[in-house]
Amino acid sequence: MATCAFLGLGVMGYPMAGHLVAAGHTVTVHNRTTAKAELWVAEHGGAMAMTPAAAAEGAEYVFLCVGDDPDVLAVTAGADGVLETMGEGAVLVDHTTASAVIARDVHATAAARGVGFVDAPISGGQAGAENGVLTVMCGGDQADFDRVASVIDAYSRACNLIGGPGSGQLAKMVNQICIAGLVQGLSEGINFAQRAGLDVGGVIHTISKGAAGSWQMENRAQTMADGIFDYGFALEWMRKDLRICFEEAATNGSALPVTEIVDGYYEQLQELGLGRWDTSTLIHLLRQE
């Protein structure tokens, strides 16, 4: 079993770190809010540290699940960052949804210190993290991926190396672009069904087995029909992810017309004060018409 550190105990990181303990690994956690780390230790055992550097000291594998590019930089290369104490041969794994640019930068910084780095954003939502069935998209060197993949198995059902540094983040951008269009289509379909007087549950049960089926349909259709949105993946975080997609698209020449429209809908929802609601809240706008 491995000696691990896990930084960032949000709705995803908290259960992911717990799965590492359940798999038999030794885990030290760090969280910006100390009370959350104390709660995690009380629930799962392990240890907590007051700084990223202290958490990473002596760890074979260090996992991050934080907010955005500045957070990744702060906990890796900033004062008291993990790279201050990670030993040569250790591997740093970043589960944050961040830019490919930051992934390549951290990879280079880590490599200069003899530390491996894998950018490994995740998909599957809070339920996927809690149930240990996340999809993990990885970028980095084959040798580093091969070392860490079996550890990531503790909370994933699919973990694949897509390509070199930054490739995991690029794959996550594809993921978010696809989701944006799917959720809008699902919103329009459910709204149509309700206005047509159909039994939405019966419709979804039927069409989910055909070409229209998706993770969103299986996991969000009923709550969308019932108007339940105060859970899940906050749309303000989705907008952060889409911002990263737009920035990358501007550099590689990709057109994202539908994604831009959906992002505009999310902006409207934010203006209504609903930024913490789930991404499936898109249907709320259709009900205002």
Backbone hydrogen bonds, N-H to C=O, Kabsch-Sander energy under -0.5 kcal/mol:
donor,donor_aa,acceptor,acceptor_aa,energy
4,C,2,A,-0.6
4,C,26,T,-3.7
5,A,61,Y,-2.0
6,F,28,T,-2.3
7,L,63,F,-2.8
8,G,6,F,-0.5
8,G,30,H,-2.3
14,Y,10,G,-2.3
16,M,12,M,-1.8
17,A,13,G,-2.8
18,G,14,Y,-1.4
19,H,15,P,-2.1
20,L,16,M,-1.4
21,V,17,A,-1.5
22,A,18,G,-2.4
23,A,19,H,-1.6
24,G,21,V,-1.9
25,H,20,L,-2.2
26,T,2,A,-2.4
27,V,25,H,-0.5
28,T,4,C,-1.8
29,V,47,A,-2.8
30,H,6,F,-1.9
34,T,32,R,-0.8
36,K,33,T,-1.0
37,A,33,T,-1.2
38,E,34,T,-2.4
39,L,35,A,-2.2
40,W,36,K,-2.1
41,V,37,A,-2.4
42,A,38,E,-2.2
43,E,39,L,-1.6
44,H,40,W,-3.2
45,G,41,V,-2.4
47,A,27,V,-1.9
49,A,29,V,-2.4
53,A,80,D,-2.0
55,A,51,T,-2.1
56,A,52,P,-2.1
57,E,53,A,-1.0
58,G,85,T,-0.6
59,A,56,A,-2.2
60,E,3,T,-2.3
61,Y,3,T,-1.7
62,V,91,V,-2.3
63,F,5,A,-3.0
64,L,93,V,-2.4
65,C,7,L,-2.3
71,D,68,D,-0.6
72,V,68,D,-2.1
73,L,69,D,-2.4
74,A,70,P,-2.3
75,V,71,D,-2.3
76,T,72,V,-1.2
77,A,73,L,-1.7
78,G,73,L,-1.2
78,G,74,A,-0.5
81,G,78,G,-2.2
82,V,75,V,-2.9
83,L,76,T,-1.9
84,E,81,G,-1.6
85,T,82,V,-1.3
86,M,82,V,-1.9
89,G,114,G,-3.1
90,A,87,G,-2.1
91,V,60,E,-2.5
92,L,116,G,-2.9
93,V,62,V,-3.4
94,D,118,V,-2.4
95,H,64,L,-3.1
95,H,93,V,-0.7
98,A,96,T,-1.0
103,A,99,S,-1.5
104,R,100,A,-2.3
105,D,101,V,-2.1
106,V,102,I,-2.7
107,H,103,A,-2.3
108,A,104,R,-2.1
109,T,105,D,-2.4
110,A,106,V,-2.9
111,A,107,H,-2.6
112,A,108,A,-1.8
113,R,109,T,-0.5
113,R,110,A,-1.4
114,G,111,A,-1.7
115,V,110,A,-2.7
116,G,90,A,-2.7
118,V,92,L,-2.5
119,D,139,G,-1.9
120,A,94,D,-3.3
120,A,118,V,-0.6
122,I,95,H,-0.7
123,S,135,T,-2.1
128,G,124,G,-1.4
129,A,125,G,-2.0
130,E,126,Q,-2.7
131,N,127,A,-2.3
132,G,128,G,-0.6
132,G,129,A,-0.7
133,V,128,G,-2.6
134,L,155,Y,-2.0
135,T,123,S,-2.9
136,V,158,A,-2.9
137,M,121,P,-2.3
138,C,136,V,-0.6
138,C,160,N,-2.6
139,G,119,D,-2.2
140,G,163,G,-2.2
141,D,117,F,-0.5
145,F,141,D,-2.4
146,D,142,Q,-2.9
147,R,143,A,-1.5
148,V,144,D,-1.8
149,A,145,F,-2.3
151,V,148,V,-1.0
152,I,148,V,-2.2
153,D,149,A,-1.3
154,A,151,V,-1.8
155,Y,152,I,-2.1
156,S,153,D,-0.7
157,R,134,L,-2.6
158,A,134,L,-1.5
160,N,136,V,-2.0
162,I,138,C,-3.1
162,I,160,N,-0.7
163,G,138,C,-0.9
167,S,164,G,-2.4
170,L,166,G,-2.0
171,A,167,S,-2.3
172,K,168,G,-2.0
173,M,169,Q,-1.8
174,V,170,L,-1.7
175,N,171,A,-2.1
176,Q,172,K,-2.5
177,I,173,M,-2.4
178,C,174,V,-2.3
179,I,175,N,-2.2
180,A,176,Q,-2.3
181,G,177,I,-1.4
182,L,178,C,-1.9
183,V,179,I,-2.8
184,Q,180,A,-1.6
185,G,181,G,-2.3
186,L,182,L,-2.6
187,S,183,V,-2.3
188,E,184,Q,-2.3
189,G,185,G,-2.3
190,I,186,L,-2.7
191,N,187,S,-2.4
192,F,188,E,-2.2
193,A,189,G,-2.5
194,Q,190,I,-2.5
195,R,191,N,-2.2
196,A,192,F,-1.7
197,G,194,Q,-1.2
198,L,193,A,-2.5
200,V,198,L,-1.0
203,V,199,D,-2.4
204,I,200,V,-2.9
205,H,201,G,-2.4
206,T,202,G,-1.5
207,I,203,V,-3.0
208,S,204,I,-2.2
209,K,206,T,-1.2
210,G,207,I,-1.7
212,A,207,I,-0.5
213,G,210,G,-1.6
218,E,214,S,-2.2
219,N,215,W,-2.4
220,R,216,Q,-2.4
221,A,216,Q,-0.7
221,A,217,M,-0.9
224,M,220,R,-2.5
225,A,221,A,-2.3
226,D,222,Q,-2.1
227,G,223,T,-0.8
227,G,224,M,-0.7
228,I,223,T,-2.9
229,F,227,G,-0.6
231,Y,229,F,-1.7
234,A,232,G,-0.7
235,L,277,W,-2.9
236,E,275,G,-2.3
237,W,234,A,-1.0
238,M,234,A,-1.6
239,R,235,L,-2.3
240,K,236,E,-1.3
241,D,237,W,-2.2
242,L,238,M,-2.7
243,R,239,R,-2.3
244,I,240,K,-1.6
245,C,241,D,-1.8
246,F,242,L,-2.7
247,E,243,R,-2.2
248,E,244,I,-2.2
249,A,245,C,-2.8
250,A,246,F,-1.9
251,T,247,E,-0.8
251,T,248,E,-0.8
252,N,248,E,-1.8
253,G,249,A,-1.4
254,S,249,A,-1.1
260,E,256,L,-2.2
261,I,257,P,-1.6
262,V,258,V,-2.5
263,D,259,T,-2.4
264,G,260,E,-1.7
265,Y,261,I,-1.6
266,Y,262,V,-2.3
267,E,263,D,-2.2
268,Q,264,G,-1.8
269,L,265,Y,-2.0
270,Q,266,Y,-2.3
271,E,267,E,-2.1
272,L,268,Q,-0.9
273,G,270,Q,-2.1
274,L,269,L,-2.2
277,W,274,L,-1.9
278,D,229,F,-2.9
279,T,233,F,-1.2
281,T,278,D,-2.1
282,L,279,T,-1.2
283,I,280,S,-1.4
284,H,281,T,-2.3
285,L,281,T,-0.5
285,L,282,L,-1.1
286,L,282,L,-0.8
287,R,283,I,-1.4
288,Q,285,L,-1.1
289,E,286,L,-0.9
